[in-house]
Structures are given as structure tokens and as C-alpha cells.
Amino acid sequence: MSTQTSTPAPAGKTGFQLPSWAGSFGFQIIAALIVGLGLGLLAKYTGSTKTSPNALGGTLQTIGSSYVSLLQTAVVPLIFTAVVSSISNLRAVSNAARLAWNTLLWFAITSLVAVLIGIGLGVLLQPGANTGISQEAKYAGKSGDWWAFLTGLFPKNFLGLGASTTVTDGVATTAVSFNVLQILVIAIAVGVAALKVGEAAEPFLKLNASALAVIQKVLWWIIRIAPLGTVGLIGNAVAVYGWDTIGSLGKFTVAIYIGLALVLFVVYPVLVRAHGLSVRQYFSGVWPAVQLAFVSRSSIGTLPLTQRVTERNLGVPRAYASFAVPLGATTKMDGCAAIYPAIAAIFVAQFFGIQLDFTQYLLIALVSVLGSAATAGTTGAVVMLTLTLSTLGLPLAGVGLLLAIDPILDMGRTAVNVAGQALIPAIVARRQGILDETLYNAPRNGDPFSDDVADAAGDTAADADAADPSAVPAPAASAVPAAGTPEGRELADAKA
């Protein structure tokens, strides 16, 4: 006779659990992309349009726009506090001036490579020739201008605040906006001034650091619901634009995405390998930020996650990353300010039958390398394109032809922007010998938030040591559940 004994399930555990990979941020984003694509197609084929969306189309539009608004809400305080904090943190980094110079130099080098790829594709593929479309759309939006860029560096008020009023059918509507570039200038001035003041500015710097920690925590919460925002953003893009919008501009769209793919999957890996780093570790480390950038179409909105993966996954010291990543989010745009304006300018010239000479191709490269900062805080690639066209003397009316497919292109452009914004700090840190290669080569678990607890434990231990120098050293890190283990994830979720 046999007896059977049953072992009770552990307390708090259910009979069914999702596999560990299903809880990763990357998987959730991919699943949201698929769901959004399906819902967008359903909305499109049930009659939803941009001007008159049906119930499903309107819901997707509201979810997507609301999520982007949430991201943008925290942008201004994030940039100010992050830049001020990063400048103060540079005190702890040796050769800070060299780091800053090398960062700007590599921004320019990669931008030059990207724009040369764009020019080559434009000449080779001839995207503006034989399009079969007529010039119907006119562009009446904001144009890029070198003088406006220079004067725009000077803030008109402390907040970098601007307002514009439009009148439609006798009704005036005022929209308030922040100029990101002006906020960056203000933050740099305040940060440098705080360093010059010295000890008297310590209370201000501590307050700023505390404010930054609070803002980042709020942003982590916003980013955690990115899969929901992804459903709305992708669903709305499919419902409003779909494949028919690409239509006769298919060759131009293909040229842009080929250029973006060459930069992301050829140029960046070559740079990574040239500096003795693992290409696989780079992509697995930066991928969560690239995914969010693709769906949100906002380098600034993705900034918190970009900085996190740069520090936690790529091993860039926080004191340097908190300076380089915010700077890159406003000035380092290989997608928007290099690939796109190069191919688009050649498209416009070909469309209007204008022959470009060697000097004009040089101007395209020069504008792309030096002018990317002019896009900060504006409508990005469109303004960069108008800046390029006006410099070359090409008709701005050509911009209107490309506006219909701009959202489709913007997803890929922003993904490449963010990948480069994380790459350059890693390269510079490697060249200066300050990259944490153990962290860079550490296994990934697909969850950019899983090490919150370990970070908090480290901060707590550091505070305790500072308060009591004679205290016994803290236990080894192994006493805290590893971030990648189920126990570590549960502890992180409980703390969050």
C-alpha cells in the first residue's frame, strides 16, 4: 500500500506563473506593438480617419497622445535638474574638460558619417526622380534659420517659456511651449555658477539632487506603463496613415530606412568593436531605450530610460552619463539631423529638377554636423530640413510633400538618435579608461528597472557610512537578492 503526501504550495504563490521572459520590458513593448498594429488595422478598416476617427480610432489616439503628454510634462524639470546635477557631479570626475571635448568630437564624427551615408543613398537611389506625384502640399510651418538659432540661445525668461496664438474662425487659441535649448542654456549657467559659489551653494545642489531623484521616480512610473502608450501610439499611426500614405513616396521611405539601418546596424557596431567592446552587449543594453524611442518618437521623452541604460547596462559612470546623455538628447541626432535632411534635400532637388553640385553636397554635410542643435525643442527633423533647404537655396515648398509620411519616418529616426546618444558616452568612457566593463559585460534580463533595490541598498549603505565612519562595513552585495533573480524582481516590485 502506498501513501501519497502533498506538499503545500509556498505562501503567496499561485498555481500558474508567467515565464520570466514574459515580464521583461522588451517583451511587453513587442507585445504592445503587435496589439497596437492589430487594433490600428481594425480601426482603419472600420472607417476611422485622422479628421473623423471612430470610437476605436479615437481611443487609440487619446491613449497615445496622453502618454506622450505625460512624458513631456516631466521634460522641463528633468532637463534643468539633470544638467545642474551633472555639472556639479563633474567635480568628481577627473579630466572633466577632456570628457566634454571628446563627447562633442564624437558627436560630430558620427554625424558626419551618417550624413555621408545619407548623401550616398540619395545620389544612388534617386528618391525624388519619377515619383509620379504633383506638388499639391504647401509648407507653412516653422523654418530653420541660422540667425534664429543663434538668437534663440538667449532665454527670454527664466523658464525658457514661449507662447503662440492662432486664430481659427474667430476663435483665438494660445499654446504654451518650452524651448529645450534655452532651458539647457539656463541650466548650464546655473550649474556653473553653483560651482563657482562653492560651499554656499551646497544646500541648493542638495535640493536640486533631491528634486531630480523625485522627478526620476515619477518618470520611472510613466515609463513602466510604456506598453500601454505603445498600443495607442502604434495603433493610431496605423489607423491614420497606413500603407496607402506611403504610396508614391515608397522609394523615399525605403531610402530613409536603409540609411537608418546602416547607421544602427553597421556604423555603430563597427565603432563598438573598434573600441574592444561586445556588439551583442551594446544592443542588449541599449535596446529598451531604442524600443521606447521608436514608439514615443521623442528623444527627450526617452531621456530618463536612455540615461538609465547608459549607466546600468553600458557601465558609464553616473557623474559623466548625467552630463553626456542630456546633452546628446538635445544635440546628438544622427537620424533627424543627418540621415533625414541629407536624403530629403536631395529628394527635393530631384523633384524640382535642380542639379546639385559638389559644393552643395559639402554644405549638406556641414549643416548636418553643425546645425543639429538648432532642432532642439522644436519639431526636430522638419525644422532641420528647412534649415538645410534654405542654406542650399532649395524651395521650401518641397517640405510639404514629405509631411504626410513624417510620423512613419520619425519612429525610425528617433530610435537611431537614442542608440547614438547612449553609444557616444560609452565610447568616450572606454577611451578615457572610466568605463565599468564588468557592468557592460554583465548578463541582461530585459528589465531596465530590476536593479532599483540594489541601487537603493547601495545608497543607504553609503549614507550610513557617511554618518558613522566607525561603523562596521556593510555586508557583501550577495546579501541583497540579485536583480535578475525572481527574489530580486519581487523585492523591486514591492519597493516600487
Summary of the structure (lengths in Angstrom):
residues: 496
radius of gyration: 24.3
end to end distance: 51.4
largest distance: 95.2
contacts: 1661
relative contact order: 0.15
helix: 71%
strand: 3%
